[in-house]
Amino acid sequence: MSITIRHITKKFGNFTALENVSLEVPSGCLLALLGPSGSGKTSLLRIIAGLEHADRGSILFQDEDVTRQAARDRGVGFVFQHYALFRHMTVFENVAFGMRVRKLPKAEVNERVHELLALVRLEGLGHRYPSELSGGQRQRVALARALAVRPRMLLLDEPFGALDAKVRQELRSWLRRLHEEMHVTTVFVTHDQEEAFEVADKVVVMRQGKIEQIGTPQQVFDHPATPFVMDFLGNVNVFHGRVQAGTAHVGPFQLAYDDYQHDEPREATAYVRPHELEIERSPSTTAALQGVVVQINPSGAVVKVRVRLDEFGLELTVDLVRDRAQLLALKLNDVVFVRPKSARVFMPEIEYSI
Ligand SMILES: Nc1ncnc2c1ncn2[C@@H]1O[C@H](COP(=O)(O)OP(=O)(O)OP(=O)(O)O)[C@@H](O)[C@H]1O
């Protein structure tokens, strides 16, 4: 079941929470709404759910206009960050609840609950109470409960937000696998870019009530449409400067820049991700700048290195793959040379990659 969002505007008093937002969620897609706090993600999710009504615009489920339909008639399943399971009910009863309300036959309810508990990998825990489960298990019960009434789509608002990093990580891959089994159209709110990129087929980056970019995780990461998206994706070295006559003078770097050949200088900002910087023991080009290693942190598959460029009063973050780090055998206070392998330069209204 696809979702079409057309020109949605939502105000709270004088404050515009969503401004003319349009979006298509294809059937069977797992889409992440990603953005900083207050960017309008939850408001949009609540409008899709029917828990909130837009001032302008419409919502369609497939070809059906549901804009004025009440939440209970829309057939959506929800999971929220602090999803309150019924504490006095067992896991089994929590999952069965919606079906009992709909007065489904007992045998059918039993069968479906068992099926769902297997799906969320909680077989054998039906007799427990929520207080006897871990946070991650509770969120899986919440998801089973949302799925019990065969919703037309799933809406998840920071479902793993309250859990610790390791459990979040497990639940992300679990959610992805579950989605591949079920193919229920799902909209997922998160402010965590890693989570969005790992789980979603499509990512929508929001800012101040508007959509900044829509794309696959790869498209958004490799081709951020705006400086905001680049910045929000985090962990980026930012250099301000100008472009002029085929050269970008950004921060300490002078880079060949063929796309702008005019003599008239234009203001520009360059963004270089940590993995786009190279560290060398001796300078291979004139673009390499001398610095001192001030921090070395192994972090998963990469080693994060901070290099201070005293001459420019700057510190850069560089990600080295393990092999490269081993080869360089860096130590604190080593003198090294840093060189950008690639950079993304934004001029107001124009973006180029070099
Ligand atoms: N009922 C309300 N009354 C007044 N303002 C509201 C209401 N709901 C949301 N807002 C405001 O609208 C803006 C968008 O809120 P929303 O919850 O959609 O953002 P969000 O991107 O989901 O943020 P978060 O990640 O913090 O939940 C915020 O500035 C918020 O304060």
The ligand as a MOL file (V3000), in Angstrom:
LIG
                    3D

  0  0  0     0  0            999 V3000
M  V30 BEGIN CTAB
M  V30 COUNTS 31 33 0 0 0
M  V30 BEGIN ATOM
M  V30 1 N 0.9600 20.1160 19.7310 0
M  V30 2 C 1.9010 21.0400 19.4750 0
M  V30 3 N 1.7470 22.3200 19.8330 0
M  V30 4 C 2.6650 23.2660 19.5420 0
M  V30 5 N 3.8070 23.0190 18.8880 0
M  V30 6 C 4.0410 21.7540 18.5080 0
M  V30 7 C 3.1060 20.7030 18.7760 0
M  V30 8 N 3.6200 19.5480 18.2530 0
M  V30 9 C 4.8100 19.8770 17.7080 0
M  V30 10 N 5.0650 21.1950 17.8470 0
M  V30 11 C 6.2490 21.8950 17.3620 0
M  V30 12 O 6.4310 21.6020 15.9960 0
M  V30 13 C 7.8080 21.4060 15.6920 0
M  V30 14 C 8.0150 20.0590 15.0420 0
M  V30 15 O 7.8080 19.0660 16.0280 0
M  V30 16 P 7.9850 17.5210 15.7110 0
M  V30 17 O 7.6750 16.7840 16.9610 0
M  V30 18 O 7.2180 17.1770 14.4940 0
M  V30 19 O 9.5360 17.4770 15.4020 0
M  V30 20 P 10.5070 16.2250 15.3240 0
M  V30 21 O 11.3340 16.4440 14.1140 0
M  V30 22 O 9.7280 14.9660 15.4010 0
M  V30 23 O 11.3780 16.4260 16.6040 0
M  V30 24 P 11.8300 15.3550 17.7300 0
M  V30 25 O 12.8960 14.5240 17.0800 0
M  V30 26 O 12.3560 16.2310 18.8120 0
M  V30 27 O 10.6040 14.5950 18.1240 0
M  V30 28 C 8.5610 21.5740 17.0070 0
M  V30 29 O 9.1330 22.8540 17.0610 0
M  V30 30 C 7.4960 21.4130 18.0670 0
M  V30 31 O 7.7960 22.1760 19.2060 0
M  V30 END ATOM
M  V30 BEGIN BOND
M  V30 1 1 1 2
M  V30 2 1 2 3
M  V30 3 2 2 7
M  V30 4 2 3 4
M  V30 5 1 4 5
M  V30 6 2 5 6
M  V30 7 1 6 7
M  V30 8 1 6 10
M  V30 9 1 7 8
M  V30 10 2 8 9
M  V30 11 1 9 10
M  V30 12 1 10 11
M  V30 13 1 11 12
M  V30 14 1 11 30
M  V30 15 1 12 13
M  V30 16 1 13 14
M  V30 17 1 13 28
M  V30 18 1 14 15
M  V30 19 1 15 16
M  V30 20 2 16 17
M  V30 21 1 16 18
M  V30 22 1 16 19
M  V30 23 1 19 20
M  V30 24 2 20 21
M  V30 25 1 20 22
M  V30 26 1 20 23
M  V30 27 1 23 24
M  V30 28 2 24 25
M  V30 29 1 24 26
M  V30 30 1 24 27
M  V30 31 1 28 29
M  V30 32 1 28 30
M  V30 33 1 30 31
M  V30 END BOND
M  V30 END CTAB
M  END
